[in-house]
Amino acid sequence: MSDSGSIKNAVIQQVLEESNLANARTLIENVQTNCFEKCIFKPAGSLSKSDETCVTTCMEKYMAAWNQVNATFIARVRREQGNH
């Protein structure tokens, strides 16, 4: 591979890694915001067992939905790349 091809691939890889990191940050922020608002009605020094259960369930559902959206998006991008 030529030097310019190697540089291009390295830049693409770096952009993908930065994008993945930004997506992970967004996921964590959204989970924190949404699950906290949904589950924690009376913030205190510690979580009750029902708070813990609610937060865990909320996080699992949110992450499952996030994974489904990402999988669908990736499949779409791959289809579109195949058409060009």
trRosetta pair geometry for C-beta under 8 A, 3 or more apart (Angstrom, degrees):
i j d omega theta_ij theta_ji phi_ij phi_ji
1 5 4.3 -120 179 94 100 131
1 6 5.5 125 111 -57 117 83
1 9 7.5 1 162 -6 156 139
2 5 4.5 99 55 5 77 104
2 6 7.0 -140 97 -5 42 85
3 6 5.6 -54 -149 35 33 112
3 7 6.3 33 153 -19 66 105
4 7 5.6 -51 -145 37 33 112
4 8 6.2 38 153 -22 65 105
5 8 5.6 -51 -145 35 30 113
5 9 6.3 29 155 -17 64 106
6 9 5.8 -55 -148 38 30 109
6 10 6.3 31 153 -20 64 107
7 10 5.7 -55 -148 36 31 112
7 11 6.3 31 154 -19 65 105
8 11 5.8 -56 -149 36 30 110
8 12 6.3 31 153 -19 64 107
9 12 5.6 -52 -145 37 32 113
9 13 6.2 34 154 -21 64 106
10 13 5.7 -54 -148 36 30 113
10 14 6.4 30 153 -19 64 106
11 14 5.7 -54 -147 36 31 111
11 15 6.3 32 154 -19 65 106
12 15 5.8 -55 -148 37 30 111
12 16 6.4 31 153 -19 64 107
13 16 5.7 -55 -149 36 30 112
13 17 6.4 30 154 -18 64 106
14 17 5.7 -54 -148 36 31 111
14 18 6.3 29 155 -16 65 107
15 18 5.8 -56 -146 40 30 109
15 19 6.1 33 153 -21 65 108
16 19 5.6 -55 -145 37 30 113
16 20 6.3 32 154 -20 64 105
17 20 5.7 -52 -147 35 31 112
17 21 6.5 31 153 -18 63 105
18 21 5.6 -52 -148 36 33 112
18 22 6.3 34 152 -18 65 105
19 22 5.7 -53 -147 37 32 111
19 23 6.3 33 153 -20 64 106
20 23 5.6 -53 -147 36 31 113
20 24 6.4 33 153 -21 64 104
21 24 5.7 -52 -148 34 32 112
21 25 6.5 34 152 -19 64 104
22 25 5.7 -52 -150 35 33 113
22 26 6.4 34 152 -19 65 105
23 26 5.6 -53 -147 37 32 113
23 27 6.3 37 153 -22 65 104
23 70 7.7 89 -179 -102 144 126
24 27 5.6 -50 -148 34 32 114
24 28 6.4 30 155 -17 65 105
25 28 5.9 -57 -149 38 30 108
25 29 6.2 28 155 -17 66 109
26 29 5.8 -56 -144 39 30 110
26 30 6.1 26 158 -17 65 110
27 30 6.0 -61 -146 39 26 108
27 31 6.2 25 157 -18 64 109
27 62 7.9 142 -165 138 83 107
27 63 7.2 66 -174 -107 122 77
27 66 5.6 73 -122 -151 112 161
28 31 5.8 -54 -144 37 28 110
28 32 6.2 30 157 -19 63 107
29 32 5.8 -56 -149 36 28 111
29 33 6.2 21 158 -14 65 110
30 33 5.9 -56 -142 41 29 107
30 34 5.7 14 167 -6 68 115
30 62 7.0 -177 117 -176 101 132
31 34 6.3 -61 -132 47 22 99
31 35 5.5 5 176 -2 63 121
31 58 7.5 138 -158 125 79 96
31 59 5.4 55 -163 -119 124 80
31 62 5.2 154 -106 103 87 152
31 63 7.1 16 -91 -56 132 85
32 35 6.7 -61 -127 46 13 97
32 36 5.8 13 169 -19 56 119
33 36 6.2 -64 -145 36 16 108
33 37 6.3 10 162 -13 59 113
34 37 6.0 -61 -147 39 26 107
34 38 6.1 18 159 -14 64 114
34 58 7.0 -169 116 173 93 122
34 62 6.4 142 82 -100 137 141
35 38 5.6 -57 -139 42 31 109
35 39 5.6 -3 172 6 69 121
35 54 7.6 154 -169 131 88 82
35 55 5.2 88 161 -137 122 69
35 58 3.8 144 -119 113 99 138
35 59 5.7 6 -84 -59 159 73
35 62 6.7 -95 -55 -17 108 146
36 39 6.6 -75 -131 50 18 89
36 40 5.1 -31 -164 27 64 121
36 55 7.6 30 -80 -111 49 107
37 40 7.6 -31 -69 47 11 82
38 54 7.0 -158 116 163 93 114
38 58 5.6 153 76 -110 138 145
39 51 5.7 113 153 -150 103 65
39 54 3.6 160 -130 118 114 123
39 55 4.9 -168 91 -64 168 69
39 58 5.8 -118 -41 -14 126 146
40 43 5.6 49 160 -78 120 74
40 47 7.4 -78 -102 -116 106 96
40 51 5.8 55 -96 -144 74 117
40 55 7.5 30 -45 -69 95 111
44 47 7.9 155 60 -82 91 30
47 51 4.0 -135 -167 94 94 127
47 52 4.9 119 122 -57 129 81
47 55 7.1 -52 -149 1 153 139
48 51 4.5 102 50 3 74 103
48 52 7.1 -136 94 -4 41 85
49 52 5.7 -51 -150 35 33 113
49 53 6.4 34 152 -19 65 105
50 53 5.6 -51 -145 37 34 112
50 54 6.2 36 155 -20 65 106
51 54 5.8 -57 -148 38 28 111
51 55 6.2 25 157 -17 65 108
52 55 5.9 -57 -145 38 28 108
52 56 6.2 27 157 -19 64 109
53 56 5.8 -57 -147 38 28 111
53 57 6.2 24 158 -15 64 109
54 57 6.0 -59 -146 40 27 108
54 58 6.0 28 156 -20 64 111
55 58 5.6 -55 -144 39 28 113
55 59 6.2 29 157 -20 64 107
56 59 5.9 -56 -147 36 27 110
56 60 6.4 26 156 -18 63 107
57 60 5.8 -56 -148 36 30 111
57 61 6.3 26 157 -15 65 108
58 61 6.0 -60 -149 39 28 107
58 62 6.0 26 156 -19 65 112
59 62 5.7 -57 -141 39 28 111
59 63 6.1 22 161 -15 65 110
60 63 6.1 -59 -144 40 25 105
60 64 6.3 27 156 -20 62 108
61 64 5.7 -56 -147 35 29 111
61 65 6.4 27 156 -16 64 106
62 65 5.9 -57 -152 38 29 109
62 66 6.2 31 150 -21 64 108
63 66 5.3 -50 -142 37 35 116
63 67 6.2 38 156 -21 65 103
64 67 5.8 -52 -148 35 29 112
64 68 6.5 31 152 -19 62 105
65 68 5.7 -55 -150 35 33 112
65 69 6.4 32 153 -18 66 105
66 69 5.9 -56 -149 37 30 110
66 70 6.3 27 154 -16 65 109
67 70 5.7 -56 -145 40 30 110
67 71 6.2 32 156 -21 66 107
68 71 5.8 -53 -144 35 29 111
68 72 6.4 28 156 -17 63 107
69 72 5.9 -58 -150 38 29 110
69 73 6.2 30 153 -20 65 108
70 73 5.6 -55 -145 37 32 112
70 74 6.2 31 157 -19 67 106
71 74 5.9 -53 -145 37 29 110
71 75 6.4 31 154 -19 63 107
72 75 5.7 -54 -148 36 30 112
72 76 6.4 31 153 -20 63 106
73 76 5.7 -57 -151 35 31 112
73 77 6.4 30 153 -19 66 105
74 77 5.7 -53 -147 36 32 111
74 78 6.3 32 154 -18 65 106
75 78 5.8 -56 -149 37 30 111
75 79 6.4 33 153 -21 64 105
76 79 5.7 -53 -149 34 32 112
76 80 6.3 27 155 -15 65 107
77 80 5.8 -58 -147 40 30 109
77 81 6.2 31 153 -20 65 106
78 81 5.7 -53 -145 36 31 111
78 82 6.4 34 153 -22 63 106
79 82 5.7 -59 -155 34 31 114
79 83 6.7 28 150 -20 64 106
80 83 5.7 -54 -151 32 36 112
80 84 6.9 23 155 -14 65 106
81 84 6.1 -64 -151 37 35 103
